Each structure stands twice: as structure tokens, then as C-alpha cells.
């Protein structure tokens, strides 16, 4: 993924966590143009019309927690097609930025050739930021194993994601499960590897 092309955050419009104004400022500072909102089906938050976020192109896909459900797969496809059809920089967010946004970011990192360690390090930044979970602690390793690795093993339908070809698995998932065409996957890669 090219530098400055893809970002992940907590919601810039949902005030429930008290982080939205910080996320909105960070989106502005990064020059975000296109947003994939994984948490909502529309923007109904009071005051959201006065945010930087309101100037961006946004799709609302409202993903569930089951990454293999038909609704979630359809939402992933919609979000990826939105990226393909719009300019970056791109922001992917859910409410907290760790589960749905963490998974979709991990999927895109796999697609673009990141190593599993790079995917893990990026995914776990949120747990450090939110909860102060330090690398190589028992809690850190448990979250990696029980959250990210478990989801990737299930999503990619492999026994051991550590031994998997992550690019091939991500491509297969997007085509066979989410329903993108091979041309769309190629276009998605082109979007993510081109400096915004």
C-alpha cells in the first residue's frame, strides 16, 4: 500500500466514544477524500453536517461481526467497489476502528503483499492505543491468536494462516466470497499502490 493512501480510525462522526472530533481532525489532516463507513447505514449523528467528514465521499456499508455472512460479504464488496470508483486518500472506519475496520484493513494489507507480522503489528496498534496492550505480553499474544489469527484462518478457510500465501488467499476471498471480479481486484490493487 502506497504511503498516505489508506487510513483506519474510530468513527469521525459517532460521539459515543468521545474520539470523533480527533478522528475528524486526523481525517482532515490526512486529506481524506473517500470514506468507507463500516459501522452505519447512514449519517444520523447530530452535528455531523459541520465536520470535515461531511465534505468527503462516503459509503455506509454497516458490516456485521460475522465476516462470512451474506450481508457482510455484500458490504465488503460495496466498500471495495467504492474505493475502486473514487480517488484517495481513503479512510476505513467502524465505531472503534479495531474489529471491522481492523479486519478490512488486514484483508487489504494481505492483498497488497504485507507479511503476517506487518498485518499483526498494524492490527494491534489499536489495542495499544485503546488499552495500553504492550507487544509480546500474554494479553497481546492472546488477542492476536483469538481475534486476528482466528478470523483470518476462518475467512481464508485455512488451517494455519502463518503458512498461507496471503496475497492469493485475499484475492480468492474477494473473488469467491465477496463476489468481486478479477478485474475489480486488479483495479483495487492499482488504487492502493498509487500515491494519493
C-alpha positions, 0 to 999 in steps of 0.5 A, spaced: 500 500 500 502 506 497 504 511 503 498 516 505 493 512 501 489 508 506 487 510 513 483 506 519 480 510 525 474 510 530 468 513 527 469 521 525 462 522 526 459 517 532 460 521 539 459 515 543 466 514 544 468 521 545 474 520 539 470 523 533 472 530 533 480 527 533 478 522 528 475 528 524 481 532 525 486 526 523 481 525 517 482 532 515 489 532 516 490 526 512 486 529 506 481 524 506 477 524 500 473 517 500 470 514 506 468 507 507 463 507 513 463 500 516 459 501 522 452 505 519 447 505 514 447 512 514 449 519 517 444 520 523 449 523 528 447 530 530 452 535 528 455 531 523 453 536 517 459 541 520 465 536 520 470 535 515 467 528 514 461 531 511 465 534 505 468 527 503 465 521 499 462 516 503 459 509 503 455 506 509 456 499 508 454 497 516 458 490 516 456 485 521 461 481 526 460 475 522 465 476 516 462 470 512 455 472 512 451 474 506 450 481 508 457 482 510 460 479 504 455 484 500 458 490 504 465 488 503 464 488 496 460 495 496 466 498 500 471 495 495 467 497 489 467 504 492 474 505 493 475 502 486 470 508 483 473 514 487 480 517 488 484 517 495 486 518 500 481 513 503 479 512 510 476 505 513 472 506 519 467 502 524 465 505 531 472 503 534 476 502 528 479 495 531 474 489 529 471 491 522 475 496 520 481 492 523 479 486 519 478 490 512 484 493 513 488 486 514 484 483 508 487 489 504 494 489 507 494 481 505 492 483 498 497 488 497 503 483 499 504 485 507 507 479 511 503 476 517 507 480 522 506 487 518 498 485 518 499 483 526 503 489 528 498 494 524 492 490 527 494 491 534 496 498 534 489 499 536 489 495 542 495 499 544 492 505 543 485 503 546 488 499 552 495 500 553 496 492 550 504 492 550 507 487 544 509 480 546 505 480 553 500 474 554 494 479 553 497 481 546 499 474 544 492 472 546 488 477 542 492 476 536 491 468 536 483 469 538 481 475 534 486 476 528 489 469 527 482 466 528 478 470 523 483 470 518 484 462 518 476 462 518 475 467 512 481 464 508 478 457 510 485 455 512 488 451 517 494 455 519 494 462 516 502 463 518 503 458 512 498 461 507 500 465 501 496 471 503 496 475 497 492 469 493 488 467 499 485 475 499 484 475 492 480 468 492 476 471 498 474 477 494 473 473 488 469 467 491 466 470 497 465 477 496 463 476 489 468 481 486 471 480 479 478 479 477 478 485 474 475 489 480 481 486 484 486 488 479 483 495 479 483 495 487 490 493 487 492 499 482 488 504 487 492 502 493 499 502 490 498 509 487 500 515 491 494 519 493 
